[in-house]
Every structure is written in C-alpha cells, then in structure tokens.
Amino acid sequence: MKKKFTLEIADPCSENFDNMIPNSQGSFCNSCAKNVIDLSRKTNTEVARFIANNKDQNICARLRTTQLEEEFVHQETSKMNNLKYAAVAASILLASNVTGQEKTPVQTEINESVPKSNILGKIAISQTIQEEISITIKGKLLDAKTNRPLNGKIYPNLILSINDSQPPMKINPKTGDFSITSLVSKNGEGLMITISSGDYYLSKMIPFDSKKVKGNVLHQNIKINTEELIKVYIAGGLGINYTEKKVIKEN
C-alpha cells in the first residue's frame, strides 16, 4: 500500500549545522546531544525510504525549504499480508509433500457441466520491462554563462550524482571534470543530476541520447545557471504529516 506524507519543522533550530561534528548520518549537535540527519542532499526516493525505516523514531533533521513543499510516497507492506503469503507457501509445500507420498493415484472427478471449449493452462503475465544499462558518463560541470568551471571559492567541494549514482563524485574544482558510472534507461530521454556544495543544492533533469553512447561511455558536459542552485536550509525536529485517504460516500 502506498502512503503519502509531507514533512514539517514546526520549531526550527538556531544551531549552526556547519559547526556540528560530521558523522556518517549527518552531524552531531552538542547542544541537544543527538544526531541531526542530513536529508537536504537526498532524493525524494531516499527521503521516503528513510522515513519508512525510521517512522517511529524521534528525528532531528536538516532539510531544504523546498522539501517542505513536496509530497513524498513510500510503499508500505502489510505484515498481515506477509503472514498470509507465508501460510499459502507453507500449504503448497505441505500439499506437495503429501502428494509425493501417495502410493495410489488420486481420483479426479470430472464435471461434465464445464464447457469443453475452456482452455486450462498457466497464466502468462505480460509486462513492459524498462531495460537499464550501466554506462560511464564523462564530461565537465560548467557555468552556462561563462562556459567555465564553477567558482571554487563560492561553490567549494562540489559533489555530483547522476541517476542517484553512489557514491556521489567530487568535481575537479579547477577543470570541472567528472567521470561517473550509473544505470540509465536504454530508451530514456533524460538523466537526473544532483549537485551540492556546502549549503547549495540543485536537482534537475537534463537531456540524454542513448545513440551517443559509444562502448558504454557517454561524453557529455553539464551546464547550469548558478541561479538554479538553492541555498536555504532548515534544521530541527522533523514532523511527518500523512495524507489521509478521502472516503467518498455514494448516496
């Protein structure tokens, strides 16, 4: 079952995130003696997965203000359904074991009322599978206005991710060069890029042409307008607001 939710920070924290002690999850705040999870650089899918895995926890997080305006979706699996599936699997296993021990053939009653035109057999499920390929994308991250690498003093420690590639790649500050291996849709028309630098962040779709991939390598520069980079973050106790399903009553 899909569950939709939004995020809120009702009481923003005044502590400076940059002065906290970095760790694998975000940073440790000495003032409240707890970890502040950095969700600001995560994709919507990563945020939804984190919330689903930590929904009963008291979370202090760092967010982009734009994330407070978005709706997130995660797939929730019912434990009861899992138990039902397990029971069905056990029943099938038990039935197969019993059948294997039968020494006499099982009598089958034929119902003559069933039309002979019916066809019995296995059900085939037809579905469209989006084929993905692993390619290496090489190029330069450039300022669209100057056609030069982004200013390293204004945008230090530039990090680039393409299609949620892990780990993100650090951009060469002098040349803007990058080389990232990522999964892409063979018939896709776009690549999702995520750029971060300190408090700056950008996530957007750029064009992709699979015909330009040669030997699993794509040479493509990425040009951005620096005005697209977002620089506003909020930190504090994280609130999760689930969207209730509206029940429409028929008269």
Disulfide bonds with the S-S distance in Angstrom:
none
